Amino acid sequence: MANLQLEHQVQEIVAILARSEKPVTMVALRKSAGSKGFDEALKQAIDERSIYEHPKARSRVFWREPWRPEPRIVELCGKKPLSLSEMHKQAQIKTLPKKQLDDAVRGLMAEGSLAQVHAFSRNRPKKGTRFATPAVCRQILQRTIQELTDYYSGVGVKAEVAPQPTVKASDDSDEERVTASLRAIEAREAVAVVIADVWSKSGLPKDRFDRAALGLYRRGVVVLHRHDDPFLVSEEQRNELLTDGEGRYYVGISWTYSG
């Protein structure tokens, strides 16, 4: 009987988060699910990975999707260059296992959302230990060029700057098409829509759509909702799902909740 009551409480907690359009605090979750047996049921739901705890400074918060560190890393490294050890001291990130932080940083570098900040000695790059967003790296480059220009102009040397070619940022434009398509279908936060509908509306080739949507996901712009068992559907249906190339398939997409 006790086991049945516990299982019922677990199912109620999972159902509350399934109905919610945003992460739920533990206080609100306990109030909705009932306090009797709540702590044990909450622990079981977390152990079963039916729900996930998201790191917050002041309260415990839970959601049906796991918390991803990438948006927080990009936010921090968009202010100034940071080393892995410096990142690990920051709020939310400090609870993250160091290997998971390292993997997240490597993934962000691979997709171009972060870059390693190098120094230069004798015309050769000296590998740096800090990471920054491309915007911060451009600021560092511009500042360095200006400092060199100021120095050499003081000794009578005038810099001749070659015109820079215009480069089309196809990845940026692909992401804009994905966000525009999602907004046209659903503008509200945390309301999932079928990802195949967004792909169809974007008009992008599948590989470019997947790459753009994953980039938005890793930066925290959107949330991707995984398919529970993609190999139970036909190959044709599975090909319409978004895949990250690592065995994970996503059936839905929504705007990230900002509250």
Secondary structure, DSSP 4 states (H G I P E B T S, - for coil): -HHHHHHHHHHHHHHHHHH-SS-EEHHHHHHHH-STTHHHHHHHHHHTTSSEEE--SSS-EEESS---SHHHHHHHHTTS-EEHHHHTTSTTGGGS-HHHHHHHHHHHHHTTS-EEEEEEETTEEEEEEEEE-HHHHHHHHHHHHHHHHHHHHTTTPPP-PPPPPP---HHHHHHHHHHHHHHHH--SBT--EEHHHHHHHHT--HHHHHHHHHHHHHTTSEEEEE-S-GGGS-HHHHTTSEE-SSS-EEEEEEEPP--
